[in-house]
Each structure stands twice: as C-alpha cells, then as structure tokens.
Amino acid sequence: MRLTTTSKAYDNVTTDDTQYRILIVEDDRSQALFAQSVLQGAGIHAQIEMSASEVLKVIKDYRPDLILMDLNMPELDGISLTALIRQQPNQLLLPIVFLSSDTDPEKQFEVLDSGADDFLTKPIQPRHLIAAVSNRMHRLRQQQQNAQQADTQINIQKASVTELQTRTHIVEQLEVALSSGAQGALFFIEVSSALNLRTRYGYTAFERLMNQVEYHLAQEAHPYSLARISDHSFLLLAIDLAANEHQALASHLREHLATLPLPIQDDELVHLRSAIGYAPLNQGFKDADDAVECTERATLEARQNNEGIYAYVPSQTPENTGHLALLDGQLELAYQPIVEVAGSDTAQYQVLLRLRKADGNLLSAGLVIPAAEAEGRIMELDQQVIEQALDILKLHQDTNQQLRLFVSQSVRTLIHEGFSDWIIKNLQERNVNGTGLVIDLRLQDAVIHTIPLKQLCKQLLEHNVQFCLSQFESNSEATVLFSELPLNFVRLSQHFGDAHNHPERQKELPLLIEQAHEHNLHVIGQCIEDAQAATFMWMNGVDLIQGNLFQNVSKDLNFNFHDMVL
C-alpha cells in the first residue's frame, strides 16, 4: 500500500531536481504520516510505502535520496529488506536510516551490520530527524554530482574533437598569443536566461545542460580552444582566425545553439539563446586579464543588441586617453540618508565616492569608475571605499546611535577570489561588527554572476555583513534572485522615483513591493524628489526612502533620523 500527498506519486518529484526525496518504509500509517509531515515541513518531498514487497519497485521509480526504514514489519523486516536493497545495482550508496523504538543495543548493531547507515530511536525531536537525514542526503547528492561530472569529462575526452580546455589553460594560451603578437580573436559566449533554467529544472539538470553546451560549442569551434569559465559563460580563443571571419564565427556559434535541440529533463528539449562578444587580439591589451575583461564588456553590449553579437572597439575619446591622469587625486566619500518611513534611530546612508583633484575639482563616480575599470584599477578603488567605510563604522561604534552604510562595489571585485577573506580580515583588524556594512549587488551583475555572488554572501553572512539588491525592476530573473541570494534589502530602480506620474509604473510598483515583502526584504525607494513621490511610495508599502527630498548628497553624517517620520 502506498500513501502520497498527490494522486500521482512521481509526477511532481521531477519538477525540481534540487528538492530532496525520502522514501518512508513504515507499516504503521499514523507513524508514517507523522514522519511525512515533519519532513515536508522542512521542504523535503516524502513518499510513504507501507508494503515491503513494493519497496524495490518504488526505489526504481521514485529515485529517493534516502530511505527512512522501520524495523519490524509483517512481510519482511527492515534488516532483511536492507540486505535485499544492498544487493541491487547502484544501491550500495543509497542512505538507509532506521527509525524505531527498539532500544536493544544488539538489535541496533544487527541493523548497522545489515548495511544501514544510522539508527534513530523513537521518540525523536523533529529537528533531530531533519538534521540526521539532510546531512546524509547532501553528501549523496555531492557524490553523484562529482561522479556525473567525471563521467562527462571522460566522454568528452574520448570524443573525436579536441580535448576541452580549462580557464587556466586558455588564459595561458592567450598570454602567449598577446606577447607574440599573434592574430585572431577572443570570444566571450554567454547563455541567456541561465538563472531561470537553473531555478526551473534544478542544479543537476542545469549542469548536465551546460556540459552539453560546452561539448557542442567545442565541436563547432574546432580546432580552436574553448573553456567554460563560469556557470553559463564560455571563452573561445581563435588564434590566427582571419579578421573577416570573426563576425561569421560568432554568428555561426550563436545560430548553432539556437537551432540545436538539447535534452534537459525526461523528454523535454530546449533551444538556447546566447550573447557573444568578441575582441581582435591586436587591440593593444595589457595582458590576458585585460583582454578577457574587454571581451566580457563586449558581451554586455551584445545583450542589448538585436543580433546578440558585439565586437569590442577601444574608445578613442579624450576622457579615456587620460585615464591615469583622471585617477590622480584623493578619494573622498559622500553620503545620502536612507530614511525609514516608520521612523528609526538607526542612521543609514548610501556611500558615494568622489575624487578630489589637485586643482580642487571634485569628480563624480560616473567619471572615476569607468576610468578605473579601463586602467584595471577598479578593485583598488573598491577596496579604498570599503576601508574608509569600515574606518567610519569603527569611529562610530562608541556612540549611542547604530550606523549602517550601503556600499557599492564592482562585480569584478565582488567575484574576485579572496575578496571575502579580505573583507573579513579588515573587519577583524578593526574589531567592527559586520551589521553596519551593507554591500549593494546590482541586479544586472547578480543575474549573470549568481553562483559566485551566492558563495560570497554565504561567507560574509557568518560575519553579519548584509546585502542589498539594487536597481530592482520587474522581470522573471530578478524575482528568482530573492530565493537564490540571502538578501536583506532591495532598492527599486530609479525610474520608479516618479512612478506616481506614470500609470504603468503605478500598477507595477505595488506588485514589486509585495514580492519583496513575501521574502522578508526591506524595500528602498530611491530618487525621491518631492512629497508627492514620497507619499505614493509610502502608500504602496515601501519601507525606506532615499532622495533629495530629505537631504542632498553631503560629506557629513549629521542627518537627524530620530525626528524623521513620514
């Protein structure tokens, strides 16, 4: 006899490959339903099987990540059933955990000797049960993913095309090509809507799909070198490819992906869109990192292009030819208050950078940041901003008012290996609590670099650093980020600042705020210039307001938050 929470036991389990699945083998209906309710309350899909004779068939169909086994059953006891399961192909590693009220140590030893992984004694606290099974399922998933990736690599290496490269190998080849003056081009290929794909089909299915993409791109690009450099981006180095063939190769690769049916789940096939940026190797790049950065920048342009392809062209404007001179100055921070509509004693500011030139002129971030990116000094600039912000938090620790600073960083800095360790080191050196630091993640960057940013957030959350998703607006990939990233705040796109004057935005705004509140996020409305705009934001449920209505950008931290209530 089989009990499920749906009429079709297996129809729903394939909709999300990331959800854990547990098979409960228990002949007592009330005990089985209790265990099922506990597990499902923790987001685990639980299937009940009350007949021992059906278990092997159910394992094959349901593909559980773990079996929760009863000891005493009428048809076949749990020990004998475990031994039978272990005799089946591919079931040696399937975790089997017994849940029984039997406290006899000899019986428990017999259970473990039969091939079980653990023995839990009834009654058991729900959180103990969840922790015991979750840890084992996580390890099994990790083993399966590692084995799957290894099998994929073996199959690819046996294929007739050239062996796939690694990012390190590609960069090494690129360094040699640039230093020797070789001709050709570098291509940055980005699969579109990757976040939606990963969320809809699960991590495992998405990884299988990206492995297929890498394999097929390598075939089409042969004999040139190709490597996967992020969860959905690829780098192709085409040495000696004639200049008049650069655009043609990019078009061919993009069309090939769009027309190639790729299996992703069961019998379902997908066709993938992509954006491709490319850069000829003779553009005077300083090194391989510079070439990769410029090519990726071309891909950002390609996303806005109807063709989905963009060729990098170095800017020749006077502003960009004098980047080094532009960066010669003293960094200064400026601040704009972020006010809670319900009132709060916490002082909250957006941190904005300025650069003071020797002649006294003050340059805005809009001039300084592009110059720093062009000169490869953006990480240096970002770190200076963080250091100054932490110094301010340190000085403010002895006051009675809590201070929170929202700091923007470039995505290159955020995903750079070692950046999280650098932040932690600076927090510890100053003995500053991370609760005062909020790092802004730009929506466009977060959609592209979700995986490394998620890892960054995980590491810094342990030190109480918070995160804000900036420039938020309505699209399917943006809302998915609420579940992917451990956010605390979301800042609406600036074009909502005058939403009260635009009927379409008037309808859109409350829906966005509601979505954010469903994920317990605090919503910031920015660019609020007048009382009418502030009132409209407040009526639609925004939590915080930022803009010149309260105070223009200033070098001082003296805004009176205590008496400010909207």
C-alpha positions in Angstrom: 0.0 0.0 0.0 1.4 3.4 -1.0 0.4 6.8 0.5 1.3 10.1 -1.1 0.2 13.6 -0.8 -0.6 13.7 -4.5 -2.7 11.5 -6.8 0.4 10.7 -8.9 3.3 9.7 -6.7 6.1 10.5 -9.1 4.7 13.3 -11.3 5.8 16.1 -9.0 9.3 14.9 -8.0 10.9 15.7 -11.3 9.7 19.3 -11.3 12.5 20.4 -9.0 15.7 18.3 -9.0 17.1 20.2 -6.1 14.3 19.1 -3.7 15.4 16.1 -1.5 13.3 13.0 -1.7 12.8 10.5 1.1 11.1 7.1 0.9 9.4 6.3 4.2 9.0 2.5 4.7 6.6 2.0 7.6 3.6 -0.3 8.1 2.1 1.9 10.8 0.0 4.6 9.0 0.0 7.1 11.8 3.7 6.9 12.3 4.3 7.2 8.6 2.1 10.3 8.3 3.9 11.9 11.2 7.3 11.4 9.7 6.0 12.6 6.3 4.5 15.8 7.8 7.8 16.6 9.6 9.9 16.1 6.5 7.6 18.0 4.2 7.5 20.9 6.7 11.3 21.2 6.1 10.8 21.3 2.3 11.6 17.6 1.7 9.4 15.5 -0.6 8.4 12.4 1.4 6.8 9.3 -0.2 5.3 6.6 2.1 5.4 2.9 1.2 3.6 0.5 3.6 4.3 -2.7 1.8 7.8 -4.1 2.0 7.3 -6.2 -1.2 6.8 -2.9 -3.2 9.9 -1.1 -2.0 12.4 -2.2 -4.8 10.0 -1.1 -7.5 9.3 2.2 -5.7 13.1 2.9 -5.4 13.5 2.5 -9.1 10.6 4.8 -9.9 10.9 7.4 -7.2 14.7 7.6 -7.0 14.9 8.6 -3.3 17.9 10.4 -1.8 17.4 8.4 1.4 15.2 5.6 2.9 13.7 6.0 6.3 13.2 2.4 7.4 11.0 0.8 10.1 12.5 -2.2 11.9 9.5 -4.5 12.4 7.2 -5.1 9.5 4.9 -8.1 8.8 6.0 -9.1 5.3 9.7 -8.6 5.6 11.6 -7.0 8.5 13.7 -3.9 7.9 17.0 -5.8 8.3 16.2 -8.3 5.6 14.8 -5.6 3.4 18.0 -3.5 3.8 20.2 -6.5 2.8 18.0 -7.0 -0.2 18.3 -3.4 -1.3 22.1 -3.6 -1.0 22.1 -6.5 -3.4 20.6 -4.3 -6.1 22.8 -2.5 -8.7 23.6 1.1 -7.9 22.1 0.9 -4.4 25.2 0.5 -2.4 25.5 4.2 -1.6 21.8 4.9 -1.0 21.5 6.1 2.6 19.2 3.9 4.7 18.3 5.3 8.2 16.3 3.2 10.6 13.7 4.8 12.9 12.5 2.5 15.6 11.5 2.4 19.3 13.7 -0.7 19.8 16.5 0.2 22.3 18.2 -3.2 22.3 21.9 -2.4 21.5 22.4 -5.9 19.9 19.5 -5.3 17.6 20.9 -1.8 16.7 24.2 -3.4 15.9 22.5 -6.0 13.7 20.7 -3.2 11.8 24.0 -1.4 11.1 25.7 -4.7 10.2 23.0 -5.4 7.5 24.1 -2.3 5.6 22.1 0.6 7.2 23.8 3.9 7.7 22.2 5.0 11.0 19.7 4.0 13.7 17.5 6.7 15.2 15.4 5.9 18.3 11.8 6.9 18.8 10.5 9.3 20.1 12.7 11.8 18.2 12.7 15.5 18.0 11.6 16.8 14.5 14.8 18.9 14.2 17.0 16.0 15.1 15.3 13.8 12.4 15.6 16.6 9.8 19.3 17.2 10.6 20.1 13.5 10.5 18.6 12.8 7.1 19.6 16.2 5.5 23.3 15.7 6.1 23.3 12.3 4.5 21.3 13.3 1.5 23.6 16.3 0.9 26.6 14.1 0.9 25.0 11.7 -1.5 24.0 14.5 -3.9 27.6 15.8 -3.9 29.0 12.3 -4.6 26.5 11.9 -7.5 27.4 15.3 -9.0 31.1 14.7 -8.7 30.7 11.3 -10.4 28.5 12.7 -13.1 30.9 15.5 -13.9 33.8 13.0 -14.0 31.8 10.8 -16.4 31.0 13.8 -18.6 34.7 14.7 -18.8 35.6 11.1 -19.7 33.1 11.0 -22.5 34.2 14.4 -23.9 37.9 13.3 -23.8 37.0 10.2 -25.8 35.2 12.2 -28.4 36.7 12.9 -31.8 37.0 16.7 -31.1 40.0 18.2 -29.3 40.0 17.8 -25.5 38.2 20.6 -23.7 40.3 23.2 -22.1 40.3 24.8 -18.7 40.1 28.5 -18.0 43.7 28.5 -16.8 44.9 26.8 -20.0 43.0 29.3 -22.2 44.4 32.3 -20.3 48.0 30.8 -20.6 47.5 30.4 -24.3 46.1 34.0 -24.5 49.1 35.4 -22.7 51.5 33.7 -25.2 49.4 34.9 -28.2 49.4 38.5 -26.9 53.1 38.6 -26.2 54.0 37.1 -29.6 51.7 39.5 -31.5 49.5 36.7 -32.8 46.4 37.5 -34.9 43.0 36.1 -34.2 40.2 36.9 -31.7 38.9 36.2 -28.3 35.2 35.3 -27.9 33.1 35.5 -24.7 29.9 33.4 -25.0 27.1 33.8 -22.5 24.0 31.5 -22.4 20.9 33.7 -21.8 18.3 33.1 -19.1 20.6 30.8 -17.2 19.1 31.7 -13.8 15.6 30.8 -15.0 16.8 27.5 -16.3 18.6 26.6 -13.1 15.6 27.5 -11.0 13.1 25.7 -13.1 15.0 22.4 -13.7 17.3 22.3 -10.7 21.1 22.4 -10.4 21.8 18.9 -11.6 19.8 19.2 -14.8 21.3 22.7 -15.4 24.9 21.3 -15.0 24.1 18.5 -17.5 22.8 21.1 -19.9 25.9 23.3 -19.6 28.2 20.3 -20.1 26.3 19.6 -23.4 26.7 23.2 -24.4 30.4 23.1 -23.8 30.8 19.9 -25.7 28.8 21.2 -28.8 30.5 24.6 -28.8 33.9 22.9 -28.8 32.9 20.7 -31.7 31.7 23.7 -33.7 34.7 25.8 -32.8 37.3 23.1 -33.6 40.3 23.5 -33.9 40.2 26.5 -31.6 40.4 26.3 -27.8 37.2 26.7 -25.7 36.7 26.6 -21.9 33.8 27.1 -19.6 34.7 29.9 -17.2 31.5 30.3 -15.1 28.2 28.6 -14.6 26.9 29.8 -18.0 29.8 31.5 -19.8 32.5 30.2 -22.2 35.7 31.6 -23.5 36.9 30.8 -27.0 40.4 31.7 -28.3 40.7 31.6 -32.1 44.4 32.2 -32.8 45.2 33.0 -36.5 41.5 33.4 -37.4 41.3 36.0 -40.2 39.8 39.3 -39.3 37.0 39.0 -41.9 35.9 35.7 -40.2 35.4 37.0 -36.6 31.8 38.0 -37.1 31.0 35.0 -39.1 32.2 32.6 -36.4 30.3 34.4 -33.7 27.1 34.3 -35.8 27.6 30.6 -36.6 28.0 29.7 -32.9 25.0 31.7 -31.8 22.8 30.2 -34.5 24.0 26.7 -33.8 23.0 27.0 -30.1 19.6 28.5 -31.1 18.7 25.7 -33.5 20.2 22.7 -31.6 17.6 20.8 -29.5 19.2 19.9 -26.2 17.6 17.5 -23.7 17.2 18.9 -20.2 14.7 16.7 -18.4 12.9 13.5 -19.4 11.7 14.1 -23.0 11.9 17.9 -22.8 14.2 19.7 -25.2 15.3 23.3 -25.1 16.9 25.7 -27.6 19.2 28.3 -26.1 19.7 31.9 -26.8 23.1 33.5 -26.3 25.0 36.7 -26.4 28.5 36.8 -27.9 31.1 39.5 -27.5 34.5 39.3 -29.3 37.7 41.2 -29.5 40.5 41.0 -32.1 43.8 40.2 -30.4 45.6 43.2 -31.9 43.8 45.8 -29.8 46.8 46.5 -27.5 45.6 44.7 -24.4 48.0 45.0 -21.5 47.6 41.3 -20.6 45.2 38.3 -20.7 43.0 39.6 -17.9 42.6 42.9 -19.7 41.6 41.1 -22.9 39.1 38.9 -21.1 37.6 41.9 -19.3 37.2 43.9 -22.5 35.6 40.9 -24.3 33.2 40.4 -21.5 32.3 44.0 -21.7 31.5 43.5 -25.4 29.2 40.7 -24.3 27.3 43.1 -22.1 26.7 45.2 -25.2 25.7 42.2 -27.2 22.9 41.5 -24.8 21.4 44.9 -25.8 22.0 44.2 -29.5 19.3 42.6 -31.7 21.9 40.4 -33.3 23.2 39.3 -29.9 26.8 39.9 -31.1 29.1 42.8 -30.5 32.7 43.5 -31.4 34.9 45.3 -28.9 36.2 48.6 -30.1 38.6 50.6 -27.8 37.3 54.1 -27.1 39.3 56.9 -28.5 37.7 59.8 -26.6 39.9 62.3 -24.8 38.4 61.2 -21.5 39.6 57.7 -21.9 43.0 58.5 -23.2 43.8 60.3 -20.0 42.6 57.6 -17.5 45.8 57.7 -15.4 45.7 61.4 -15.1 42.0 61.3 -14.2 42.7 58.8 -11.3 45.4 61.0 -9.9 43.7 62.5 -6.8 42.4 62.0 -3.3 39.4 59.7 -2.7 36.5 61.2 -0.7 33.3 59.7 0.4 29.9 61.4 0.3 26.6 60.3 1.9 22.9 60.4 1.3 20.4 59.4 4.1 18.1 56.4 3.7 15.1 57.1 5.9 12.7 54.5 7.3 9.1 55.6 6.7 8.0 54.4 10.1 10.9 56.2 11.8 14.1 54.7 13.3 17.1 55.7 15.4 19.4 53.8 13.1 21.4 56.1 10.9 21.5 54.7 7.4 23.4 56.2 4.5 24.3 55.4 0.9 28.0 55.8 0.4 29.1 57.6 -2.8 32.7 58.1 -3.9 34.2 61.3 -5.2 37.8 62.1 -6.3 39.4 65.4 -5.3 41.9 66.6 -7.9 45.0 68.6 -7.0 43.3 71.7 -8.5 40.4 71.3 -6.1 37.9 70.0 -8.7 35.7 67.1 -7.4 35.0 64.3 -9.8 31.9 62.1 -9.5 31.8 58.3 -9.5 30.4 58.5 -13.0 33.7 59.7 -14.3 36.0 57.9 -11.9 34.7 54.3 -12.0 34.9 54.0 -15.9 38.4 55.3 -15.7 39.4 52.8 -13.0 37.9 50.0 -15.0 39.7 51.0 -18.1 43.0 51.1 -16.2 42.4 47.8 -14.4 42.4 49.6 -11.0 38.7 49.1 -10.1 39.5 46.6 -7.4 42.0 49.0 -5.8 39.4 51.8 -5.9 36.7 49.5 -4.4 38.9 48.4 -1.6 39.7 52.0 -0.7 36.0 52.7 -0.4 35.4 49.7 1.8 38.4 50.6 4.0 37.2 54.1 4.5 33.6 52.9 5.2 34.9 50.4 7.8 37.0 53.2 9.4 33.9 55.3 9.8 32.0 52.4 11.3 34.9 51.9 13.8 34.8 55.5 14.9 31.0 55.4 15.3 31.0 52.2 17.5 31.3 54.2 20.7 28.3 56.4 20.0 24.7 55.6 21.1 23.4 55.5 17.5 23.7 52.5 15.3 25.2 53.3 11.9 24.6 51.3 8.7 26.4 52.1 5.4 25.3 50.9 2.0 28.4 50.5 -0.2 28.5 49.7 -3.9 31.3 47.5 -5.4 32.0 46.5 -8.9 31.2 42.9 -9.8 34.8 42.3 -10.7 35.8 43.0 -7.1 32.9 41.0 -5.6 33.7 37.8 -7.5 37.4 38.1 -7.3 39.0 35.1 -5.4 40.0 36.2 -2.0 37.7 39.2 -1.7 35.6 37.8 1.1 38.7 36.9 3.1 39.9 40.4 2.6 36.7 41.9 3.9 36.7 39.5 6.9 40.3 40.4 7.7 39.5 44.1 7.6 36.5 43.6 9.9 38.6 41.7 12.4 41.5 44.1 12.3 39.1 47.0 13.2 37.0 44.8 15.6 33.9 46.1 13.7 30.7 44.2 13.6 29.6 43.4 10.0 26.0 44.5 10.7 26.9 48.1 9.9 28.0 47.2 6.3 25.5 46.5 3.5 27.0 45.6 0.1 25.0 46.6 -2.9 24.6 43.9 -5.6 23.5 45.4 -8.9 20.6 43.4 -10.5 22.3 43.0 -13.8 25.5 41.7 -12.2 23.6 39.4 -9.9 21.7 37.8 -12.7 24.9 36.9 -14.6 27.2 36.0 -11.6 24.7 34.4 -9.3 26.8 31.4 -8.3 30.0 33.3 -7.2 27.9 36.0 -5.5 25.9 33.4 -3.6 29.2 32.0 -2.3 30.4 35.5 -1.3 27.2 36.2 0.6 27.4 32.8 2.4 30.9 33.6 3.6 30.2 37.2 4.7 26.9 36.4 6.3 28.9 34.5 9.0 30.3 37.9 9.9 26.9 39.7 9.8 27.5 41.6 6.6 24.2 42.3 4.9 23.3 42.6 1.2 21.0 44.8 -0.9 19.8 44.0 -4.5 20.0 47.3 -6.3 18.3 48.6 -9.5 15.4 46.2 -9.0 12.7 46.1 -11.6 10.2 43.6 -12.8 11.4 40.6 -14.7 11.4 36.8 -14.1 15.1 36.5 -13.5 15.1 39.4 -11.0 12.5 37.8 -8.7 14.2 34.5 -8.8 17.2 36.1 -7.1 15.1 36.5 -3.9 15.4 32.8 -3.4 18.9 32.4 -4.8 20.7 35.1 -2.7 20.5 35.8 1.1 19.3 39.4 0.7 18.2 41.8 3.4 17.3 44.8 1.3 16.1 45.6 -2.2 16.5 49.0 -3.8 14.0 49.8 -6.6 15.2 51.0 -9.9 15.5 54.8 -10.1 12.7 55.1 -12.7 10.2 54.3 -10.0 11.1 57.5 -8.3 8.4 59.3 -10.3 6.0 56.3 -10.6 3.1 58.5 -9.4 3.3 60.3 -12.8 3.3 57.1 -14.9 0.2 54.8 -14.9 2.1 51.7 -15.9 4.6 52.1 -13.1 1.8 52.8 -10.7 0.4 49.3 -11.4 3.8 47.7 -11.4 5.2 49.2 -8.1 2.9 47.6 -5.6 3.4 44.2 -7.2 7.2 44.5 -6.9 7.0 45.6 -3.2 4.7 42.7 -2.4 7.1 40.2 -4.0 9.9 41.6 -1.9 7.9 41.6 1.3 7.0 37.9 0.7 10.7 37.2 1.1 11.0 39.4 4.2 13.1 42.0 2.3 13.1 45.7 3.2 12.3 47.8 0.1 14.1 51.1 -0.6 12.6 53.7 -2.9 15.3 55.9 -4.4 15.4 59.2 -6.3 12.5 60.6 -4.3 12.5 64.4 -5.0 9.2 65.6 -3.6 6.5 64.9 -1.1 4.0 63.6 -3.7 6.5 60.9 -4.8 7.3 60.0 -1.1 3.6 59.7 -0.3 3.0 57.4 -3.3 5.9 55.2 -2.2 4.6 55.1 1.4 1.0 54.3 0.4 2.3 51.3 -1.7 4.3 49.8 1.2 7.9 50.9 0.7 10.0 50.6 3.9 12.8 53.2 3.3 13.1 56.3 1.1 16.3 57.8 -0.3 16.5 61.1 -2.3 16.9 64.8 -2.3 13.5 65.3 -0.6 15.2 64.7 2.7 18.8 65.8 2.0 21.2 66.2 -0.9 24.4 64.2 -1.1 26.7 65.6 1.6 30.1 64.9 3.1 28.7 64.9 6.6 26.9 62.2 8.7 24.7 64.6 10.6 21.1 63.9 9.4 18.5 63.8 12.2 17.0 60.3 11.8 15.4 60.4 15.2 12.8 63.0 14.4 12.1 61.9 10.8 8.8 60.0 10.3 7.0 60.1 7.0 
